[in-house]
Amino acid sequence: MTAMHHTPSDGTGAPVPAEPSGWRTMLLACGMLAGPLFFAVFSVTGLTRPGYDPLRHPISSLEFGQQGWVQALNFVATGILVTLFAWGVRSPIRVLGGGRTIPVLLIAFGLGLVGAGLFDPDPISGYPPGTPPTALRPSLHRVLHDLFSTPVFTALPVACIVLTRRFAKVRMIGWALYSSVSAALMAILFVLSSIAFAQRLSSLTPYGGFVQRSALAVGFAWLTLLACRVWNQARTHKDRVECSNCSSTSPSTNVAEVADRPYPRPDFKLR
């Protein structure tokens, strides 16, 4: 008689994916790679541009010039990595009760980065050299760039807030505090960078690039640590399932039953 194949549950009746496959583990790894790749590329690129000041100018201004394609590609590649991570993180987030909200927000964040790479901004804060502080009339590609950039600075803080509630509900206090602080910092720094780039506060304008980078650093640090924890938990669970398959000597044990063991709640303890 063939053993009945069943769908595991998280205790609430909702199906919970079990042993993560190799492709899912690779999708989770995309979240660990996105932030470091993004910062490494724009940091190195910024050092090679005459007249470009990382403290003053936004990251997107690196899309200007003959080498502008490098930063444009950086936006697109990072956005794709974030979107792939959003698809892979669905199962662990579902265990926390996050539903589809977090993946959707992360996808919006990723697509925002892609769009920012496809559409150039207008010159701002005097870069490229010889251009005015702000454009008198925004171009269409600048409007589209700003439109896509909005979820980059809004979707990720909202994701932090949503997960703050989920972490608190399951008594993951460290991650709840970390997520709430990250959301607040990103929101504050985003507002300050917007004021700086709009040339509305002369004392803040020279530091608009630094403030913008700080906002993204906070957000990508949170995303990277989240990806590291989820990926590590996925690998641990996968190894346990494989170990169970190898060490099982009972002839009545069905491989499908082992693979259907519920995906464990991710270990988000801050060590």
N, C-alpha and C positions, 0 to 999 in steps of 0.2 A: 504494500500500500504506500502510495506517495504521500509524503508529509504535506500538510496544507500550508500554502504560502500566505502569510499574513502581513498586514501593514502596521508598523509600530505606531504607537501613539504617545503624545507627550503628557498624558494624563487628563487632557481636556477634550479628547476625542479628535483632535486635529492630527493628521498624519505627520510624522517626523521622519525625514530622511535618515538613513542609517549610515553605514560605512561610506565615507566620502571617496569618490573615485579619483583617479589620477588627474583628470582634467579639472575637477573642482579644486583640487589642491593647487594646481597651477593658476587658476583664476584668483584664488586667495593670495598667492604670491605676487600677483600684479599690484595689489594694494600696497605691498611692502616696497615695491620698486618705484611706484609713481612719484612720490615726494622727493626722494633722493635724486632721481634722474632729473626732475624738473628744476630743482635748485642748482644742481651741478651745472646743467647746460646754461641757464641764464646767468649764473655767476661768472663762469668763464667767458661767455660771450660779452658780457658787460665790460670786462677788463680790456677787451680788444677794440672797443669803439671810441674813437677820438671825440671828445666833447660830451660823452655820456657820463653822468654822475649817478651812481646807484642810490645815493642818499636822496636825490632830488627827483629823478625821472622814474616813471612807471616801467614795469617789466615789459609791457606791450610795446613800448617805444623801440625796443630792440628789433621789432619787425620792419623798421625802416632800413633803407640802404641795400647794397648789393648782397650783403650777408643776412638780410632780414629773414630769408627762408629758414635759417637755422632755428630762430625762436618760434617762427610760425609752425615748423615741424615739431618743435618741443611742446607747444600747446596741444597740437593734435595727438601726438604720441601719448602724452600724459593723460589726456582726456579719454583715449581709448583704454588705457590701463585702468583708470578709475572705473570706467563703465564695465569692463570685464570683471573687476573686483566686485562691483555692485551685484552682478549676476551670480557670482560664486558665493557671496556672503548670505544669500537668502536663507539657507537652511539653519546656520547658527543663530541668525537673528530671529528666526521663527521660534526657536527654542526659548528665547528670552521673551517671546510675546510681541516682538516688533512688527509682525505682519509684513505687509508690502511697503509700508511707509518708508523705511530706511533705504531699501534698494532703489525705490523711485527717486528719493532725494539724492542719492549718490549718482544715479544715472543722470539726473538733471545737472549735477555738478560736473560730471564728466563731459556731457554734451556741451555745456557752457564753455569748457576749456577748448573743445574742438572748434566751436564757433569763433572763439577769440582768435584762434590761429588762422581761420579761413578769411576773416575780415580784418583789415588793418585799422588802427585808430587814426585820429588826426594828430599832427604835431602838437605837443603840449609842454609847458614849462621850459620853453626855449630849446627843445630838441626835436629834430636835428638843428644844429647850430644855424642861427640866422632866422629862425621861424619865431612867430609871436608866442607869447605865453599861452594863449588859447585861440582856437579858431573862432572867427566871428560867426560863421555859418557852418554847422556840423555837416559833414558829407554823409552820403547814404551808408558807405562802408563803416564810418565811425558810429553811426546810429546802430547798425547791426552788431558791431563789435561790443558796444555798451550793453545792448540787449542780451547778448549771449554771456557777457561777463557778469551780469546781475546774479544768476544762480550760483556762480563761483563763490561769491561772497555772502550769499544768503542761504542756499540750500544746505551747506555744510553746518553752519550754526544751528539751523533747525533740526538737522539730524542729531546733533549733539544734545539738544534739548529733549528730543523724543527718547533717545537712549538714556538720558539722565533719569527720566521717569521709570523706564524699564529696569535700569540698574538698581534704583532705590527700592523698587517693588520686590526684587529678589535679594535685597540686602547686600548688594555689591557697592558698599558705601564709597570706597576709594574711587571706583570708576564713575560713580554718580557725581561726586564732587569734581573730579577731573573734567568730565564732560560739561558740567554746568559752567565751570570757570572758563573752559575753552570757548564755549558759545558766547559768553559775555565779552571776552577779550576780542574775539573775531569781530563781533558787532561794533564794539567801540572803535577798534582800529580801522575798520572799514569806513565808518563815518568820518573819522579824522583824516584818512587818506583822501576821501572825496572832497573834503573842505580844502585840503592842501592843493589838489590838482585843479580845483576851481578858482584858485588864486584869491580866495576870500579871506585868508588870514596870512599876512605877510610873514609872520614869525614861524608859521607852520609849513609854508610852501617849500622852503629849502630841504625839508625832511619828508616830503610826500612819498618818495620812493622807499625810504626806510620804513615808514609806517605801513605802507602796503605790503612790503616783504614780511614785516612782523606779523601782520594778519594772516598771510598765507602760511608762514612758518608755524603758527599756532594750529591752524587747521590741518595742515599736512602732517604735523607731528602726531596729532590725535588720530588721524586716519592710519598712519603708519603703525602706531602702537596697537590700534585695534586690529589691523590686518595681521600683525605678528602674533598676537594672542590667539586669534581665530585659526590662523594657519598652524600654529603649534598644537592647538587642541585637535585640529583635524588630523594632523600627522600622528598624534598619540593614539587617537581612536582607531585610525587605520591600522597602526602597528598592532594594537590589541586584538583587532578582528583577525588579522593575518596570523597572529600567534595562536589564537583560539583554533583557527582552521588547521594549523600545523600540529598542535599538541593534542587535538581531540582524537581519542582512540576508540570512542564508542561507535559501533557500526550504525546505531540508530540516529546519530547526529547528522542533520541535514545542513549542507553549506548555506543554503538560503536562509535558514533559521538564524545562523550565526551572523550573516550579513545584515539581517533585518533588526539586529539589536539597535535600540534607539540611539540617535545621535545625542551625546551627552551635553549638558549645559556647559557652555564655554567657561573656562577658568580665567576670569578677568582680574584675579588678585594682583594688586600692584606690589611687586616685590622690589 
